[in-house]
Amino acid sequence: MRQARAREEEVRLEVEKRVKFKGTARIRLEQLYFPWKDGKELNEKNVNRLKAIFQQHGCRRLKVQHHVPAVIGERQLNDAIATAGISPRTLVSPPTVDGYPELVFPSRLECLHGRHRVQAGKEFLPTGDKWWTVDLYLTGRELKTCLIEEYSNEEKLGEGEIYRKIRQYHFQRNLSFENRWWARLTPHGRKNLKSLLHRRELTAGFDMLLDITGVWGAMKVSTLYKMIAMRCKEEILCYLDHIRTFFHKLFNGNQAALQKVNEFTVKALELTAPGNSTSDAKTLRSQIRGG
């Protein structure tokens, strides 16, 4: 039953993906926009690794696996095609000896992944050659989620992020994507998480932190059994509430700001007391001003 439902959904999404795929184009890097992704900082080590690869082997932007997917409105796409003086069929045709056609848009395109390779391209490529190969899809919420999740399967994410995704899709009643994230846990991790979810008060305590994306980096689902075995429910709930209260007060409950709290920010604040320590306040102020 579950396999049949999964196959039905897979076929439906694949059909939608093919219908909404409108082709591939060469887009200037400054037109590519990556929304703030779950409070994650750009990984400079990864950017430098990619630049080293470009230096040694060249920046290969035409391979399908190197393409960046982006979502776009149909009118916006049609206007760009008309401005370029090409046919829509050109975008879905194999590249010529000159590569893919170039499109220019009046506003930036929302890209779904590939932020590090694009940043590496910005830093590595010469001024006249700053473009990337982009696969264009018409905007669609479910398809957009599917494309993001496809890439997420290639990333190595922490257990806390996996927990956050499981709960996020649980509350959205999206069983399919919830199950995809369950599958990323080890059998031991799944057992531990099920044990936590059977304890409603503890689960509610953790769920109160879902809107603060940066606090999940240190969570270990695989060691939840140790926390449960302590039998200190009230103390644990008190501490979880303290974390939530601290960050909500810090940002006056501003949800947009809370979504931008990343792991770097949380680590910078750990073991500091800027309200009582002039030294801590000075250090943190310096880090904020330095970006």
Phi and psi in degrees as a GROMACS rama.xvg file:
@    title "Ramachandran Plot"
@    xaxis  label "Phi"
@    yaxis  label "Psi"
@TYPE xy
-63.7741  -40.8331  ARG-2
-65.3876  -38.8912  GLN-3
-64.4837  -40.9613  ALA-4
-66.831  -39.4218  ARG-5
-65.5767  -40.6565  ALA-6
-66.2893  -40.9493  ARG-7
-60.9357  -43.8898  GLU-8
-67.6938  -39.7564  GLU-9
-60.4091  -44.4435  GLU-10
-64.2906  -43.5705  VAL-11
-62.1195  -43.9468  ARG-12
-69.1382  -35.2509  LEU-13
-66.8243  -39.2499  GLU-14
-63.4562  -45.3652  VAL-15
-63.1633  -38.5738  GLU-16
-61.5473  -42.8233  LYS-17
-70.0116  -38.1758  ARG-18
-66.8025  -41.4748  VAL-19
-88.4999  -6.95529  LYS-20
-75.4111  121.042  PHE-21
-110.635  4.64973  LYS-22
122.28  -173.901  GLY-23
-126.085  140.578  THR-24
-144.177  163.944  ALA-25
-93.7324  122.514  ARG-26
-124.312  137.569  ILE-27
-62.8758  141.47  ARG-28
-60.535  -34.2844  LEU-29
-69.0747  -12.0342  GLU-30
-93.1424  -2.81171  GLN-31
-94.6154  127.559  LEU-32
-122.194  132.382  TYR-33
-116.285  112.494  PHE-34
-59.6991  155.581  PRO-35
-57.3987  120.081  TRP-36
-102.662  100.947  LYS-37
49.6756  35.0179  ASP-38
68.5678  20.982  GLY-39
-91.9374  133.275  LYS-40
-77.1427  153.67  GLU-41
-65.7826  130.544  LEU-42
-86.1691  102.862  ASN-43
-62.877  -33.272  GLU-44
-63.0276  -40.3959  LYS-45
-68.402  -40.0933  ASN-46
-60.8376  -45.4293  VAL-47
-65.5  -35.141  ASN-48
-63.1058  -43.5587  ARG-49
-66.2539  -39.3697  LEU-50
-63.3006  -37.1745  LYS-51
-65.0751  -37.9076  ALA-52
-65.6678  -43.554  ILE-53
-60.4402  -40.0577  PHE-54
-64.3735  -38.8003  GLN-55
-85.0511  -40.2215  GLN-56
-116.204  -3.89809  HIS-57
89.8638  157.935  GLY-58
-90.6057  101.449  CYS-59
-93.7969  103.83  ARG-60
-104.17  -6.17196  ARG-61
-91.1547  -22.0086  LEU-62
-60.3057  138.128  LYS-63
-56.072  -41.0068  VAL-64
-68.7377  -12.3661  GLN-65
-98.5315  -4.57575  HIS-66
-66.0635  154.511  HIS-67
-109.61  124.083  VAL-68
-82.3448  142.765  PRO-69
-140.536  150.886  ALA-70
-104.563  147.659  VAL-71
-152.041  150.636  ILE-72
-77.9709  149.707  GLY-73
-63.3318  -41.4136  GLU-74
-65.26  -41.5842  ARG-75
-60.7045  -41.6523  GLN-76
-67.2593  -44.8983  LEU-77
-61.7819  -38.9658  ASN-78
-63.894  -40.8588  ASP-79
-67.4057  -38.5107  ALA-80
-64.0466  -43.1022  ILE-81
-64.28  -41.1889  ALA-82
-64.021  -37.0904  THR-83
-75.3749  -15.3413  ALA-84
69.8256  35.6896  GLY-85
-122.75  170.005  ILE-86
-92.1373  147.059  SER-87
-54.7298  -30.1434  PRO-88
-62.8928  -27.9657  ARG-89
-60.2785  -34.6957  THR-90
-69.7578  -26.1591  LEU-91
-102.395  6.09578  VAL-92
-90.0838  156.255  SER-93
-58.6043  149.828  PRO-94
-63.4005  147.081  PRO-95
-85.267  -173.002  THR-96
-64.2818  -21.3147  VAL-97
-90.8161  1.65488  ASP-98
90.8919  -158.484  GLY-99
-82.4973  156.119  TYR-100
-67.4555  151.077  PRO-101
-94.9898  135.159  GLU-102
-119.541  144.728  LEU-103
-122.463  134.502  VAL-104
-119.729  149.888  PHE-105
-72.2994  -19.6807  PRO-106
-132.932  170.425  SER-107
-76.2716  154.367  ARG-108
-95.6498  137.596  LEU-109
-82.9465  113.758  GLU-110
-95.8533  148.965  CYS-111
-98.814  -24.4225  LEU-112
-164.724  171.699  HIS-113
101.957  16.2161  GLY-114
-59.7855  -39.5636  ARG-115
-70.556  -40.0318  HIS-116
-69.5119  -34.0744  ARG-117
-68.3255  -41.5381  VAL-118
-63.4539  -41.3985  GLN-119
-61.7298  -39.0251  ALA-120
-63.9838  -40.296  GLY-121
-60.3337  -37.9847  LYS-122
-84.6545  -24.2009  GLU-123
-98.7432  -42.502  PHE-124
-74.397  147.151  LEU-125
-68.4183  160.951  PRO-126
-52.4579  -43.9877  THR-127
-79.751  0.0420561  GLY-128
-125.956  23.8036  ASP-129
-88.775  84.4924  LYS-130
-144.035  167.768  TRP-131
-142.531  158.175  TRP-132
-84.5388  124.15  THR-133
-124.152  130.323  VAL-134
-89.1477  126.473  ASP-135
-103.526  128.085  LEU-136
-125.261  140.093  TYR-137
-66.5971  145.4  LEU-138
-60.0717  133.37  THR-139
-163.895  124.104  GLY-140
-60.1106  -48.3919  ARG-141
-68.344  -40.4543  GLU-142
-65.1133  -41.0602  LEU-143
-58.7463  -45.1259  LYS-144
-61.5173  -42.2242  THR-145
-62.161  -43.5915  CYS-146
-65.4989  -39.364  LEU-147
-64.4647  -43.5484  ILE-148
-67.4368  -33.1347  GLU-149
-58.9215  -42.3952  GLU-150
-72.3119  -36.2758  TYR-151
-59.2422  -30.6288  SER-152
-65.1609  -20.0997  ASN-153
-88.7748  -14.0556  GLU-154
-91.396  150.332  GLU-155
-95.2807  106.338  LYS-156
-107.576  152.371  LEU-157
-71.6532  162.756  GLY-158
-66.0648  -32.0223  GLU-159
-64.2881  -40.9583  GLY-160
-65.2406  -37.6083  GLU-161
-64.0678  -43.6932  ILE-162
-58.6528  -45.8684  TYR-163
-61.3156  -40.5058  ARG-164
-66.7954  -41.9418  LYS-165
-58.8706  -46.3955  ILE-166
-71.1395  -36.9612  ARG-167
-58.4852  -49.5144  GLN-168
-73.6231  -25.3664  TYR-169
-62.5753  -47.0984  HIS-170
-71.1019  -24.5048  PHE-171
-83.4917  -2.292  GLN-172
57.5551  36.6844  ARG-173
-104.38  83.7933  ASN-174
-62.7618  -37.2478  LEU-175
-60.3281  -51.5788  SER-176
-71.4176  -31.2768  PHE-177
-60.9188  -44.5933  GLU-178
-65.7495  -32.8435  ASN-179
-61.3382  -39.5896  ARG-180
-76.995  -32.4986  TRP-181
-57.9336  -38.8934  TRP-182
-65.9521  -17.3262  ALA-183
-83.3441  -10.7286  ARG-184
-84.4535  152.711  LEU-185
-71.5841  162.422  THR-186
-53.9374  -39.5562  PRO-187
-64.4363  -41.3387  HIS-188
-64.7579  -41.509  GLY-189
-63.4083  -40.0125  ARG-190
-62.4095  -43.9821  LYS-191
-65.3485  -41.6604  ASN-192
-67.5672  -39.8399  LEU-193
-61.5249  -36.771  LYS-194
-63.5659  -40.7175  SER-195
-65.9948  -44.8457  LEU-196
-65.0104  -21.8867  LEU-197
-73.3318  -14.2592  HIS-198
-105.666  92.888  ARG-199
-61.2464  -39.7065  ARG-200
-66.0462  -42.9994  GLU-201
-65.1926  -41.829  LEU-202
-60.3308  -43.559  THR-203
-62.4172  -36.2266  ALA-204
-62.8554  -44.4758  GLY-205
-68.3425  -39.1599  PHE-206
-64.3205  -24.7532  ASP-207
-64.4619  -15.8625  MET-208
-99.0621  2.68164  LEU-209
-60.8393  -28.5392  LEU-210
-82.6683  -2.01699  ASP-211
-108.881  90.2609  ILE-212
-64.3418  -28.0265  THR-213
-79.6968  -7.43388  GLY-214
-88.9839  -2.12734  VAL-215
-92.5404  -4.72509  TRP-216
-62.8211  -31.7902  GLY-217
-94.5492  -3.61133  ALA-218
-70.6446  135.986  MET-219
-121.197  102.794  LYS-220
-60.5286  -33.8209  VAL-221
-66.4613  -15.2631  SER-222
-113.652  12.7175  THR-223
-59.6896  -30.3103  LEU-224
-60.5698  -31.1437  TYR-225
-67.7006  -41.7409  LYS-226
-64.246  -43.56  MET-227
-64.6443  -39.0354  ILE-228
-66.4945  -19.033  ALA-229
-69.0573  -22.9637  MET-230
54.5015  44.821  ARG-231
-120.596  53.2424  CYS-232
-56.3252  -47.5713  LYS-233
-62.0899  -41.5502  GLU-234
-65.833  -40.8465  GLU-235
-65.354  -44.6501  ILE-236
-63.1333  -38.4857  LEU-237
-62.6097  -42.1652  CYS-238
-68.7178  -41.1948  TYR-239
-63.3532  -40.1984  LEU-240
-66.1158  -35.3893  ASP-241
-63.0004  -42.2323  HIS-242
-61.3854  -47.1491  ILE-243
-62.6275  -47.2906  ARG-244
-60.507  -42.3148  THR-245
-58.8073  -51.256  PHE-246
-70.9384  -35.3722  PHE-247
-68.3352  -36.3919  HIS-248
-69.2941  -38.7341  LYS-249
-59.7347  -36.671  LEU-250
-113.191  17.1309  PHE-251
53.2211  33.4603  ASN-252
70.8823  12.0436  GLY-253
-71.0191  110.376  ASN-254
-64.2441  -38.0774  GLN-255
-63.0245  -40.6679  ALA-256
-68.6962  -40.0497  ALA-257
-62.5847  -35.4372  LEU-258
-66.5102  -20.6435  GLN-259
-93.5559  0.48093  LYS-260
-72.0971  117.401  VAL-261
-108.805  176.237  ASN-262
-62.4567  -34.9578  GLU-263
-61.6791  -42.6011  PHE-264
-63.0606  -44.6786  THR-265
-62.4415  -44.3088  VAL-266
-64.9049  -36.0676  LYS-267
-65.501  -32.3422  ALA-268
-83.3058  -20.6036  LEU-269
-58.0703  136.822  GLU-270
61.9905  24.9451  LEU-271
-117.937  159.243  THR-272
-140.751  70.9878  ALA-273
-60.9223  -22.3082  PRO-274
-73.9445  -23.0847  GLY-275
-117.216  -18.485  ASN-276
-113.708  116.847  SER-277
-62.5839  -37.4702  THR-278
-64.4931  -46.1751  SER-279
-62.4811  -42.3661  ASP-280
-62.7416  -40.9368  ALA-281
-65.4437  -43.1398  LYS-282
-63.0715  -46.285  THR-283
-67.2586  -38.4419  LEU-284
-62.3417  -39.3127  ARG-285
-64.3459  -40.5656  SER-286
-68.1874  -37.2011  GLN-287
-65.4103  -46.0033  ILE-288
-67.0106  -28.2264  ARG-289
-82.9063  -2.91469  GLY-290
